[in-house]
């Protein structure tokens, strides 16, 4: 299969679902591609296709991602705006994910502990945690992708940055750079939408740096020196 296609996941109602190389898409086509999309949110995707990105090993969440995109696509075809369709698809996905949790309701502190996997260091005084992204999406917000902080997601503690364990190692440096830049701008009073766009510009520039992937040894240490 040609890039960015990795695997055909199936077909339903004439819509073909593919696992794609999200890193390739972000590097070559769309830096803001996250864990899934369709033609009506990303016009470069063929009209009869849904694309989803990689999952963390053992996460078993591709089905959630595909069903969300299929439902969102159908709602937009019926005339709903993107935000309306996203809201309804999120509610559907949230119910489905929470029904799989053995302890769906935990106190906030315990829920935070349950999703943290590894503390990988500190960045500008903020603790950087690798978290179980699938469980974050189940317990808190299905829109959590790649990374986040408290100025974007209220469930993240104030002095922490969370990085999804679905993020490939070769993208860890640009993900951290994005979150660091966005967080600094929002702490300075900028809105999320504006800070996100500027952070995307920084990320896009870093992705195009020659030899970047070969240089990744300790991305957190390199960022702290920046």
FENJOLIN-V329986 format. One record per pair of residues at least 12 apart in sequence whose C-alpha atoms are under 10 Angstrom apart, sorted by sequence separation. I is the first residue (numbers start at 0). J is the second residue. D is the distance in Angstrom with one decimal. If there is no record, write none. Layout:
I,J,D
I,J,D
This chain:
5,17,7.2
6,18,5.1
7,19,9.0
21,33,7.4
29,41,9.0
36,48,9.0
37,49,4.8
38,50,9.2
52,64,8.7
71,83,8.9
72,84,7.7
116,128,6.9
117,129,5.1
118,130,8.9
132,144,7.4
140,152,8.5
147,159,8.8
148,160,4.8
149,161,9.2
162,174,7.9
181,193,8.9
182,194,7.8
4,17,6.6
5,18,5.5
6,19,7.0
21,34,7.7
36,49,6.1
37,50,6.3
51,64,6.6
52,65,9.9
71,84,5.2
72,85,9.2
74,87,8.4
115,128,6.4
116,129,5.5
117,130,7.0
132,145,8.1
139,152,9.0
147,160,5.9
148,161,6.3
162,175,7.8
181,194,5.1
182,195,9.0
184,197,8.8
3,17,9.5
4,18,6.3
5,19,5.1
6,20,9.5
21,35,8.8
29,43,9.3
35,49,7.4
36,50,5.5
37,51,8.9
50,64,9.2
51,65,6.7
70,84,8.0
71,85,6.0
74,88,8.5
114,128,9.6
115,129,6.4
116,130,5.0
117,131,9.5
132,146,8.8
139,153,9.4
140,154,9.0
146,160,7.2
147,161,5.3
148,162,9.1
161,175,9.3
180,194,7.8
181,195,5.8
184,198,8.8
3,18,8.6
4,19,4.5
5,20,6.4
19,34,9.7
28,43,8.8
35,50,5.4
36,51,6.6
49,64,9.8
50,65,7.9
70,85,9.0
71,86,8.8
73,88,9.9
114,129,8.8
115,130,4.5
116,131,6.4
139,154,7.1
146,161,5.4
147,162,6.7
160,175,8.6
180,195,8.6
181,196,8.6
183,198,9.9
3,19,5.2
4,20,6.4
5,21,9.8
18,34,10.0
19,35,9.1
34,50,8.3
35,51,4.0
36,52,9.1
49,65,7.3
68,84,9.8
71,87,7.6
72,88,9.3
114,130,5.4
115,131,6.4
116,132,9.8
130,146,9.0
138,154,9.8
139,155,9.6
145,161,8.5
146,162,4.2
147,163,8.5
162,178,9.0
178,194,9.8
181,197,7.4
182,198,9.0
2,19,7.9
3,20,5.1
4,21,9.3
18,35,9.1
34,51,5.5
35,52,5.9
49,66,9.8
51,68,8.5
67,84,9.9
68,85,9.0
70,87,8.5
71,88,5.5
113,130,8.9
114,131,5.1
115,132,9.3
129,146,9.0
144,161,9.9
145,162,5.9
146,163,5.6
161,178,9.0
177,194,9.7
178,195,8.7
180,197,8.0
181,198,5.3
2,20,7.4
3,21,7.5
17,35,9.7
32,50,9.9
33,51,8.3
34,52,4.8
35,53,9.3
50,68,8.3
67,85,8.6
70,88,6.0
71,89,8.7
112,130,9.5
113,131,8.4
114,132,7.6
128,146,9.6
143,161,9.8
144,162,8.4
145,163,5.0
146,164,9.2
160,178,7.5
177,195,8.1
180,198,5.6
181,199,8.7
3,22,8.9
4,23,9.7
32,51,9.5
33,52,7.2
34,53,7.4
49,68,6.8
69,88,8.8
70,89,9.6
111,130,9.3
114,133,8.8
115,134,9.6
127,146,10.0
135,154,9.4
143,162,9.7
144,163,6.6
145,164,8.0
146,165,9.9
160,179,8.3
177,196,9.8
179,198,8.4
180,199,9.2
3,23,6.4
4,24,9.9
32,52,8.9
33,53,9.9
34,54,8.4
48,68,10.0
49,69,7.2
67,87,9.3
68,88,7.7
71,91,10.0
114,134,6.2
115,135,9.2
135,155,10.0
143,163,8.2
144,164,9.7
145,165,7.3
146,166,8.6
177,197,8.8
178,198,7.3
181,201,9.6
2,23,7.8
3,24,6.7
16,37,9.5
48,69,9.3
67,88,5.6
68,89,9.8
70,91,8.7
113,134,8.3
114,135,6.3
127,148,9.6
144,165,8.6
145,166,6.0
177,198,5.0
178,199,9.5
180,201,7.9
2,24,8.8
66,88,8.6
67,89,7.2
70,92,9.5
113,135,9.1
114,136,9.9
144,166,8.8
145,167,9.5
160,182,8.9
176,198,7.9
177,199,6.5
180,202,9.2
14,37,10.0
49,72,8.8
67,90,9.5
125,148,9.5
176,199,9.5
177,200,8.8
3,27,9.7
48,72,10.0
67,91,7.6
68,92,9.9
110,134,9.3
111,135,8.6
114,138,8.9
174,198,9.7
177,201,6.8
178,202,9.5
66,91,9.1
67,92,6.2
110,135,8.8
113,138,9.8
145,170,9.5
146,171,9.8
173,198,9.9
174,199,9.7
176,201,7.6
177,202,5.7
35,61,9.5
66,92,7.8
67,93,9.8
135,161,9.9
145,171,9.1
173,199,9.6
176,202,6.7
177,203,9.3
34,61,9.3
111,138,9.3
147,174,9.6
151,178,10.0
175,202,9.2
24,52,9.5
36,64,9.1
37,65,9.9
40,68,9.8
63,91,9.7
64,92,8.3
110,138,7.5
111,139,9.5
135,163,8.6
146,174,7.0
147,175,9.5
173,201,8.5
174,202,7.4
177,205,9.6
21,50,9.1
35,64,6.5
36,65,8.9
63,92,6.6
110,139,8.9
132,161,9.0
134,163,10.0
145,174,6.8
146,175,7.9
173,202,5.6
176,205,8.6
15,45,9.7
19,49,9.7
20,50,9.4
21,51,7.8
22,52,8.6
34,64,7.3
35,65,7.5
63,93,9.3
126,156,9.6
130,160,9.7
131,161,9.4
132,162,7.9
133,163,8.3
145,175,9.3
147,177,9.5
148,178,7.4
151,181,9.2
172,202,9.2
173,203,8.4
14,45,9.9
15,46,9.6
16,47,8.7
17,48,7.4
18,49,8.6
19,50,6.2
20,51,8.6
21,52,5.2
22,53,9.3
34,65,9.6
36,67,9.3
37,68,6.7
40,71,9.5
107,138,9.8
125,156,9.8
126,157,9.6
127,158,8.9
128,159,7.2
129,160,8.7
130,161,6.2
131,162,8.6
132,163,4.7
133,164,8.5
146,177,8.8
147,178,6.5
148,179,9.1
150,181,9.1
151,182,8.3
173,204,9.4
14,46,8.4
15,47,6.2
16,48,5.7
17,49,6.2
18,50,6.0
19,51,6.1
20,52,6.4
21,53,7.1
35,67,8.7
36,68,6.2
37,69,8.1
39,71,9.2
40,72,8.4
63,95,7.9
107,139,9.8
125,157,8.3
126,158,6.3
127,159,5.8
128,160,6.2
129,161,6.0
130,162,5.9
131,163,6.3
132,164,5.8
133,165,8.4
145,177,9.9
146,178,6.8
147,179,9.5
150,182,6.8
173,205,6.6
14,47,4.9
15,48,4.7
16,49,4.7
17,50,5.0
18,51,5.1
19,52,5.5
20,53,7.2
35,68,6.8
36,69,9.1
39,72,6.8
63,96,7.5
105,138,8.8
125,158,4.7
126,159,4.6
127,160,4.8
128,161,5.0
129,162,4.8
130,163,5.4
131,164,5.7
132,165,6.7
145,178,9.3
148,181,9.1
149,182,8.5
150,183,9.7
172,205,8.9
173,206,6.9
13,47,6.8
14,48,5.4
15,49,6.2
16,50,6.0
17,51,6.4
18,52,5.8
19,53,7.3
34,68,9.8
37,71,8.7
38,72,8.1
39,73,9.8
100,134,8.5
103,137,8.5
104,138,8.0
124,158,7.3
125,159,4.9
126,160,6.1
127,161,6.0
128,162,6.1
129,163,6.0
130,164,5.7
131,165,8.1
132,166,9.2
147,181,9.3
148,182,7.0
150,184,9.9
151,185,8.7
172,206,9.4
12,47,9.6
13,48,8.7
14,49,7.1
15,50,8.7
16,51,7.7
17,52,8.7
18,53,7.0
36,71,9.2
37,72,6.8
40,75,9.3
103,138,7.0
123,158,9.5
124,159,8.6
125,160,6.5
126,161,8.4
127,162,7.3
128,163,8.7
129,164,5.8
130,165,9.1
147,182,8.7
150,185,6.7
18,54,9.7
36,72,8.8
39,75,7.4
60,96,9.0
102,138,9.6
122,158,9.8
125,161,9.9
128,164,9.4
129,165,9.4
150,186,7.5
170,206,8.7
10,47,9.7
39,76,8.3
96,133,8.9
97,134,9.1
100,137,7.7
121,158,9.7
122,159,9.1
129,166,9.4
10,48,8.9
96,134,8.6
99,137,8.6
100,138,8.4
121,159,8.7
122,160,8.6
173,211,9.7
10,49,9.5
97,136,9.1
98,137,8.9
121,160,9.0
151,190,9.6
172,211,9.2
96,136,7.8
97,137,5.5
150,190,9.5
151,191,6.8
172,212,9.1
8,49,9.7
40,81,7.5
96,137,5.0
97,138,6.8
118,159,10.0
150,191,7.9
151,192,9.9
170,211,9.9
8,50,9.6
39,81,8.3
95,137,8.5
96,138,8.2
97,139,9.6
169,211,8.9
170,212,8.1
176,218,9.3
7,50,9.6
8,51,9.6
18,61,8.6
93,136,7.6
94,137,8.4
111,154,7.8
118,161,9.5
119,162,10.0
169,212,6.0
172,215,7.5
175,218,8.2
176,219,9.2
179,222,9.2
92,136,9.1
93,137,6.2
110,154,9.3
111,155,7.7
151,195,9.7
168,212,9.4
169,213,8.8
171,215,8.8
172,216,9.6
174,218,9.9
175,219,7.6
92,137,8.5
93,138,8.2
96,141,8.7
111,156,8.5
116,161,10.0
117,162,9.8
169,214,9.7
170,215,9.1
172,217,8.4
173,218,8.6
4,50,8.6
93,139,8.6
108,154,9.5
115,161,8.3
116,162,9.9
169,215,7.1
171,217,9.5
172,218,4.9
176,222,7.2
3,50,9.6
4,51,9.9
5,52,9.6
18,65,9.4
93,140,7.5
107,154,7.8
114,161,9.7
115,162,9.6
116,163,9.8
117,164,9.6
168,215,8.6
169,216,9.6
171,218,6.9
172,219,6.9
175,222,8.0
4,52,10.0
5,53,9.7
17,65,8.9
92,140,9.7
93,141,6.4
107,155,9.9
108,156,9.5
115,163,9.8
116,164,8.4
127,175,8.8
168,216,9.8
170,218,9.4
171,219,8.4
172,220,9.7
16,65,7.1
92,141,7.0
93,142,9.8
114,163,9.9
115,164,9.8
169,218,9.4
172,221,8.5
173,222,9.5
176,225,9.8
16,66,9.9
90,140,9.8
91,141,10.0
92,142,10.0
168,218,9.3
172,222,7.6
89,140,8.4
90,141,8.8
16,68,9.5
89,141,6.4
8,61,9.1
16,69,8.9
88,141,9.6
89,142,7.7
122,175,8.9
8,62,9.4
15,69,9.9
122,176,10.0
125,179,9.4
14,69,8.2
9,65,9.9
123,179,8.2
8,65,9.0
12,69,9.8
85,142,9.5
122,179,7.7
11,69,8.9
123,183,9.4
63,133,9.8
60,132,9.9
58,131,8.5
60,133,6.9
58,132,8.6
59,133,8.5
60,134,9.9
67,141,9.6
58,133,6.4
55,131,8.4
57,133,10.0
58,134,8.8
60,136,10.0
55,132,8.0
64,141,9.3
54,132,9.0
55,133,8.1
63,141,9.5
54,133,8.4
127,219,9.0
122,219,7.5
121,219,8.1
122,220,8.8
120,219,7.2
121,220,9.1
123,222,9.6
119,219,7.9
120,220,8.5
122,222,7.8
123,223,7.3
119,220,10.0
122,223,6.1
121,223,8.2
122,224,9.9
120,223,9.8
58,164,9.5
58,165,8.6
34,142,9.2
55,163,8.5
56,164,8.7
33,142,9.5
34,143,9.4
35,144,10.0
54,163,9.8
55,164,5.9
56,165,7.7
33,143,9.5
34,144,6.7
54,164,8.4
55,165,4.1
33,144,6.5
34,145,8.4
54,165,5.2
55,166,7.6
32,144,10.0
33,145,7.4
53,165,6.8
54,166,8.3
55,167,8.6
52,165,9.1
53,166,8.3
54,167,9.4
52,166,9.8
53,167,8.5
34,165,9.3
34,166,10.0
22,166,9.2
26,170,9.8
21,166,9.7
22,167,8.0
25,170,9.8
21,167,9.4
22,169,8.4
22,170,7.3
31,195,9.7
31,196,9.3
31,199,7.1
30,199,6.8
31,200,9.9
29,199,10.0
30,200,8.6
31,202,9.5
30,202,7.5
31,203,9.1
30,203,6.1
29,203,8.8
30,204,9.9
26,202,9.6
27,203,9.5
30,206,8.7
25,202,9.6
26,203,7.5
25,203,8.2
26,204,9.8
26,205,9.6
27,206,9.0
26,206,6.0
27,207,8.9
25,206,8.4
26,207,7.3
22,206,9.8
